[in-house]
Amino acid sequence: MLIDSTLREGAQAYGVYFGEGAKRRMAELLSAAGVDELECGWMGQPGLEEFLAWAAGALPALAPGGTDAQGPALSVWCPCREADAKAAAKLAQGGLISRLNIGAPSSALHREKRLGLGLPEMLARIGSVVGAARSDGATYISVGLEDISRADPDEALALARAAVAAGAARVRLSDTVGLLTPLSTAALVRRFVAELPVPVALHAHNDMGMAAANAVTALQCGASFVDVSALGLGERAGIAPLEQVAAWLARQNGSQGRRYDLSHLRALCLLAAQAAKTTVSRHRPVVGEDIFAAESGIHVHGLLRDPALFEPFAPETVGATRRMAVGAKSGGAAVAAAAERLGVAPGTPPGADADRLDRVRAQAQRLGRPLTDKELLAVL
């Protein structure tokens, strides 16, 4: 279900240069997390064959399932050009990849401006490129229809049918500039799923902040695969974040969620951020440092009663820990719990607990942050 493109789409992001060591460690973590396919790069990328040779031998043993694990399917991307597709097919013939992803413009804008081709010429090119790749040894070919959100739906479907007729095993709908919404994603995916005899995938860009929602919607509407990357790294605003889509899947009933091991996601995202020379927001969904930290009175009170009241999943699921801080937004229950944890007896005179709460709030307000245990002891 999850095609991870951290090493292809993510590596194409502005200013991102993954070193070989970081690439291999990310691939190991992705395999351990259970992604279904690892898009390892693009044809012509320096060092691609060496990386694939390493990955084919190293990754299966790391995947969930122990000695019976197959590991993620390895794939590469290439444009809809016969020379590139034939070169990629040699990788498949040599056992370095099991899937080939070919990108083909579907909108008139992209066909005409990039390639100078009309619809009839594009139909012919898809057929010839897919056919050439199959003849040269590629058995699983996925054709990605680029700029699908600005394409004429009937023309895009004709291109998809041409790909399937030539032997494509999957059609990937690529929202190149992130214009789809969940509603338009639903309509698009349902139509392609209903009219094609092969699995459908979605590659959702995040230019409007809807990539994760669109990816989830695609899966709910019959798509078999969605593209993701660690932290959503990719061109411009990136694509659907792996950690968010995987966490949503893990919350669903049935085997589709249980196949993913979320405990590796924080380490993966921290490594990806370091390799990409960026940072992970403290409040980033699923992997942020502070998403299981609480200070406000109502939340701490609820967490003390039952963590499920204010947590979508246990922090241990993603390798995190729960933190309940005491500060200017805290209530009496939080201060009392902190005092008990620190071995401070409850206040006995009338109003003592209220006075203690006032002191805690005032000190936190002066400091502009929650109190440390040492600071808390000083005012209790």
C-alpha positions as CSV (number, residue, x, y, z in Angstrom):
1,M,0.0,0.0,0.0
2,L,2.8,2.4,0.8
3,I,5.3,3.3,-1.9
4,D,8.1,5.2,-0.1
5,S,9.8,7.8,-2.3
6,T,12.1,9.4,0.2
7,L,15.1,8.3,-1.8
8,R,13.6,9.5,-5.1
9,E,11.1,12.3,-4.6
10,G,12.7,13.3,-1.3
11,A,16.2,13.4,-2.9
12,Q,14.9,15.7,-5.7
13,A,13.9,18.4,-3.2
14,Y,15.8,21.7,-3.4
15,G,19.0,21.6,-1.5
16,V,18.7,18.0,-0.4
17,Y,21.8,15.8,-0.9
18,F,21.7,12.4,0.8
19,G,25.0,10.9,1.6
20,E,25.4,7.1,0.9
21,G,25.5,6.3,4.6
22,A,22.3,8.2,5.3
23,K,20.6,6.6,2.3
24,R,21.4,3.1,3.5
25,R,20.3,3.8,7.1
26,M,17.0,5.3,5.9
27,A,16.5,2.3,3.6
28,E,17.1,0.0,6.6
29,L,14.6,1.9,8.8
30,L,12.0,2.0,5.9
31,S,12.4,-1.7,5.5
32,A,12.0,-2.3,9.2
33,A,8.9,-0.1,9.2
34,G,7.3,-2.4,6.6
35,V,6.9,-0.2,3.6
36,D,5.7,-2.2,0.6
37,E,7.9,-0.6,-2.1
38,L,11.0,1.5,-1.9
39,E,11.5,3.8,-4.9
40,C,15.3,4.0,-4.7
41,G,16.0,6.8,-7.2
42,W,15.9,7.7,-10.8
43,M,17.7,6.5,-13.9
44,G,21.0,8.3,-14.4
45,Q,21.4,9.1,-10.7
46,P,25.0,8.6,-9.7
47,G,25.6,5.4,-7.6
48,L,22.2,4.0,-8.2
49,E,23.3,0.5,-9.3
50,E,25.6,0.2,-6.4
51,F,22.9,1.2,-4.0
52,L,20.4,-1.3,-5.5
53,A,22.9,-4.1,-5.3
54,W,23.4,-3.4,-1.6
55,A,19.6,-3.0,-0.9
56,A,18.7,-6.2,-2.7
57,G,20.9,-8.2,-0.3
58,A,20.5,-6.2,2.9
59,L,16.9,-5.2,3.2
60,P,14.8,-8.3,3.2
61,A,16.2,-9.6,6.6
62,L,15.2,-6.3,8.2
63,A,11.6,-6.3,7.2
64,P,8.8,-7.3,9.7
65,G,8.3,-11.1,9.5
66,G,11.7,-12.3,10.5
67,T,13.3,-15.0,8.3
68,D,10.1,-15.2,6.1
69,A,10.3,-11.5,5.3
70,Q,10.6,-10.5,1.6
71,G,11.4,-6.9,2.2
72,P,10.1,-4.0,0.2
73,A,9.9,-4.3,-3.6
74,L,12.7,-2.2,-5.1
75,S,11.9,0.2,-7.9
76,V,13.3,3.1,-9.9
77,W,11.8,6.0,-11.8
78,C,12.4,7.1,-15.3
79,P,10.8,9.5,-17.8
80,C,8.7,8.2,-20.7
81,R,11.7,7.7,-23.0
82,E,12.6,4.5,-24.6
83,A,16.3,4.7,-23.9
84,D,15.7,5.3,-20.2
85,A,13.1,2.6,-19.9
86,K,15.3,0.0,-21.7
87,A,18.2,0.9,-19.4
88,A,15.9,0.4,-16.4
89,A,14.7,-2.9,-17.8
90,K,18.2,-4.2,-17.6
91,L,18.2,-3.5,-13.9
92,A,15.1,-5.6,-13.6
93,Q,16.6,-8.4,-15.8
94,G,19.6,-8.4,-13.5
95,G,17.5,-8.8,-10.4
96,L,18.3,-5.3,-8.9
97,I,14.7,-4.0,-9.1
98,S,11.4,-5.7,-9.3
99,R,9.3,-2.7,-10.4
100,L,9.8,0.2,-12.9
101,N,8.0,3.5,-12.5
102,I,7.6,5.5,-15.8
103,G,6.4,9.1,-15.7
104,A,4.2,10.3,-18.6
105,P,2.6,13.7,-18.9
106,S,-1.2,13.5,-19.0
107,S,-2.3,17.1,-19.2
108,A,-2.2,19.0,-22.5
109,L,-0.1,21.7,-20.8
110,H,2.6,19.2,-19.9
111,R,2.4,17.2,-23.1
112,E,2.7,20.2,-25.4
113,K,5.0,22.4,-23.4
114,R,7.5,19.7,-22.3
115,L,7.4,17.2,-25.2
116,G,5.7,19.0,-28.0
117,L,3.2,16.1,-28.4
118,G,-0.5,15.9,-29.0
119,L,-2.7,13.2,-27.5
120,P,-2.3,10.7,-30.4
121,E,1.5,11.0,-30.2
122,M,1.5,10.6,-26.4
123,L,-0.7,7.5,-26.7
124,A,1.8,6.0,-29.2
125,R,4.8,6.9,-27.0
126,I,3.4,5.3,-23.9
127,G,2.7,2.1,-25.9
128,S,6.2,2.0,-27.4
129,V,8.0,2.8,-24.2
130,V,6.1,0.3,-22.1
131,G,6.5,-2.3,-24.8
132,A,10.2,-1.8,-25.1
133,A,10.7,-2.0,-21.3
134,R,8.8,-5.3,-21.2
135,S,10.7,-6.7,-24.2
136,D,13.9,-6.0,-22.4
137,G,13.0,-7.7,-19.1
138,A,10.8,-5.4,-17.0
139,T,7.9,-7.5,-15.8
140,Y,6.2,-5.0,-13.4
141,I,5.8,-1.6,-15.0
142,S,3.9,1.3,-13.4
143,V,3.0,4.3,-15.5
144,G,2.5,7.6,-13.7
145,L,0.1,10.0,-15.3
146,E,1.7,13.4,-14.4
147,D,-0.3,16.6,-13.8
148,I,-3.5,14.5,-13.5
149,S,-5.3,17.3,-11.7
150,R,-5.1,19.6,-14.7
151,A,-5.6,16.8,-17.3
152,D,-8.8,16.2,-19.2
153,P,-10.2,13.1,-17.4
154,D,-11.1,11.3,-20.6
155,E,-7.7,11.9,-22.2
156,A,-6.0,10.7,-19.0
157,L,-8.1,7.6,-19.0
158,A,-7.2,6.9,-22.6
159,L,-3.5,7.2,-21.7
160,A,-4.0,4.8,-18.8
161,R,-5.7,2.3,-21.1
162,A,-2.8,2.6,-23.6
163,A,-0.4,1.8,-20.9
164,V,-2.3,-1.2,-19.7
165,A,-2.7,-2.5,-23.3
166,A,1.0,-2.3,-23.7
167,G,1.6,-4.3,-20.5
168,A,1.6,-1.9,-17.6
169,A,0.8,-3.6,-14.3
170,R,-0.2,-0.4,-12.4
171,V,-1.3,3.2,-13.1
172,R,-0.2,5.9,-10.8
173,L,-2.1,9.2,-10.7
174,S,0.3,12.1,-10.1
175,D,-1.0,15.3,-8.7
176,T,2.1,17.2,-9.8
177,V,1.2,20.6,-8.4
178,G,-1.0,19.6,-5.5
179,L,-4.4,20.9,-6.8
180,L,-6.5,17.9,-5.8
181,T,-8.8,18.0,-2.8
182,P,-10.2,15.0,-0.9
183,L,-13.5,15.3,-2.9
184,S,-11.8,15.5,-6.3
185,T,-9.4,12.8,-5.3
186,A,-12.3,10.5,-4.4
187,A,-14.0,11.1,-7.8
188,L,-10.8,10.6,-9.7
189,V,-9.7,7.5,-8.0
190,R,-13.1,5.9,-8.1
191,R,-13.3,6.4,-11.8
192,F,-9.9,5.0,-12.6
193,V,-10.4,2.0,-10.2
194,A,-13.7,1.2,-11.8
195,E,-12.5,1.4,-15.4
196,L,-9.0,-0.2,-15.2
197,P,-8.1,-3.8,-14.7
198,V,-4.9,-3.0,-12.8
199,P,-4.1,-1.5,-9.4
200,V,-4.3,2.3,-9.1
201,A,-1.8,4.4,-7.1
202,L,-1.8,8.1,-6.1
203,H,1.2,10.5,-5.9
204,A,-0.1,13.5,-4.0
205,H,1.9,16.7,-3.8
206,N,1.4,19.0,-0.8
207,D,1.3,22.5,-2.4
208,M,-2.1,23.2,-0.8
209,G,-1.4,21.2,2.4
210,M,-3.8,18.3,1.4
211,A,-1.4,15.6,0.4
212,A,-1.9,13.4,3.5
213,A,-5.7,13.8,3.3
214,N,-5.7,13.1,-0.4
215,A,-3.6,9.9,0.1
216,V,-5.9,8.6,2.8
217,T,-8.9,9.4,0.7
218,A,-7.4,7.5,-2.3
219,L,-7.0,4.4,-0.1
220,Q,-10.5,4.7,1.2
221,C,-11.8,5.0,-2.4
222,G,-10.1,1.9,-3.8
223,A,-6.5,2.9,-4.6
224,S,-4.1,0.0,-3.9
225,F,-1.0,2.2,-3.3
226,V,-0.1,5.8,-2.3
227,D,3.3,7.5,-2.5
228,V,4.8,8.8,0.7
229,S,8.2,10.1,2.0
230,A,9.7,10.7,5.4
231,L,8.5,14.2,6.5
232,G,6.8,14.5,3.1
233,L,10.2,15.5,1.6
234,G,10.0,16.3,-2.1
235,E,9.8,19.0,-4.8
236,R,8.4,22.3,-3.5
237,A,6.1,21.5,-0.6
238,G,6.7,17.8,-0.9
239,I,4.3,14.9,-0.9
240,A,2.2,12.9,1.6
241,P,4.3,12.3,4.7
242,L,5.0,8.6,5.4
243,E,4.6,9.0,9.1
244,Q,1.1,10.5,8.9
245,V,-0.3,8.0,6.4
246,A,1.2,5.0,8.2
247,A,-0.1,6.2,11.5
248,W,-3.6,6.5,10.1
249,L,-3.4,3.1,8.6
250,A,-2.2,1.6,11.9
251,R,-5.4,3.0,13.5
252,Q,-7.6,1.0,11.1
253,N,-8.9,-2.4,11.8
254,G,-7.6,-5.3,9.8
255,S,-4.3,-6.4,8.3
256,Q,-3.6,-3.2,6.3
257,G,-2.6,-1.3,9.4
258,R,-0.9,-4.1,11.3
259,R,1.7,-4.6,8.6
260,Y,3.5,-1.3,9.6
261,D,5.9,-0.9,12.5
262,L,5.6,2.7,13.6
263,S,8.3,2.5,16.3
264,H,10.9,3.3,13.6
265,L,9.3,6.5,12.4
266,R,10.8,9.0,14.8
267,A,14.3,7.8,14.1
268,L,13.7,7.8,10.4
269,C,12.3,11.3,10.3
270,L,15.1,12.7,12.5
271,L,17.6,11.1,10.2
272,A,15.9,12.4,7.1
273,A,15.8,15.9,8.6
274,Q,19.4,15.8,9.5
275,A,20.4,14.5,6.0
276,A,18.2,17.2,4.4
277,K,19.6,19.9,6.7
278,T,16.2,20.8,8.1
279,T,14.5,20.3,11.4
280,V,11.4,18.5,12.7
281,S,8.8,20.8,14.3
282,R,8.2,20.1,18.0
283,H,4.5,19.9,17.1
284,R,4.7,17.9,13.9
285,P,2.1,15.1,13.7
286,V,3.2,11.6,14.7
287,V,6.9,12.4,15.2
288,G,7.1,15.8,16.9
289,E,8.9,16.0,20.2
290,D,6.0,17.7,22.1
291,I,2.9,15.9,20.6
292,F,2.6,13.8,23.8
293,A,3.4,16.7,26.1
294,A,0.6,18.4,28.0
295,E,0.5,21.5,30.3
296,S,-3.1,22.8,30.2
297,G,-5.3,21.8,33.2
298,I,-8.0,20.0,31.3
299,H,-5.6,17.9,29.3
300,V,-3.4,16.9,32.2
301,H,-6.5,16.1,34.3
302,G,-7.8,13.9,31.5
303,L,-4.4,12.1,30.9
304,L,-4.2,11.3,34.6
305,R,-7.6,9.6,34.4
306,D,-7.1,7.8,31.0
307,P,-4.5,8.7,28.4
308,A,-6.8,7.6,25.6
309,L,-9.0,10.7,26.4
310,F,-6.5,12.9,24.7
311,E,-4.2,10.6,22.7
312,P,-5.0,9.0,19.3
313,F,-2.5,6.2,20.1
314,A,0.0,5.4,22.8
315,P,3.3,7.3,22.6
316,E,5.3,4.1,22.8
317,T,3.8,3.2,19.4
318,V,6.0,5.7,17.7
319,G,8.9,5.5,20.1
320,A,7.9,8.5,22.1
321,T,7.2,9.2,25.8
322,R,4.4,11.0,27.6
323,R,5.2,14.2,29.5
324,M,3.0,16.2,31.7
325,A,4.4,19.6,32.7
326,V,3.3,22.1,35.3
327,G,3.1,25.7,34.5
328,A,0.9,28.8,34.1
329,K,-1.8,26.8,32.3
330,S,-1.9,24.0,34.9
331,G,-4.8,23.1,37.1
332,G,-5.0,21.9,40.7
333,A,-4.9,18.2,39.7
334,A,-1.7,18.6,37.8
335,V,0.1,20.4,40.6
336,A,-1.2,17.9,43.2
337,A,0.1,15.0,41.0
338,A,3.5,16.7,40.5
339,A,3.7,17.4,44.3
340,E,3.0,13.7,45.0
341,R,5.6,12.6,42.5
342,L,8.2,14.8,44.1
343,G,7.3,13.7,47.6
344,V,5.7,17.0,48.7
345,A,2.9,16.6,51.2
346,P,-0.5,18.1,50.3
347,G,-1.3,21.5,51.8
348,T,-3.2,21.3,55.0
349,P,-4.4,24.8,55.9
350,P,-7.5,25.9,54.1
351,G,-6.6,27.5,50.8
352,A,-3.0,26.1,50.9
353,D,-3.4,24.2,47.6
354,A,-4.9,27.2,45.9
355,D,-2.0,29.4,47.1
356,R,0.5,26.8,45.9
357,L,-1.2,26.7,42.5
358,D,-1.0,30.5,42.3
359,R,2.7,30.5,43.1
360,V,3.3,27.8,40.4
361,R,1.4,29.8,37.8
362,A,3.0,33.1,38.7
363,Q,6.6,31.6,38.5
364,A,5.9,29.9,35.1
365,Q,4.4,33.1,33.8
366,R,7.6,35.0,34.8
367,L,9.8,32.4,33.1
368,G,7.6,32.1,30.1
369,R,7.7,28.2,30.2
370,P,6.7,25.2,32.3
371,L,8.7,24.7,35.5
372,T,11.5,22.1,35.9
373,D,11.3,19.8,38.9
374,K,13.9,21.9,40.8
375,E,11.9,25.1,40.1
376,L,8.7,23.4,41.1
377,L,10.1,22.2,44.4
378,A,11.2,25.8,45.2
379,V,7.7,27.1,45.0
380,L,5.6,24.2,46.3
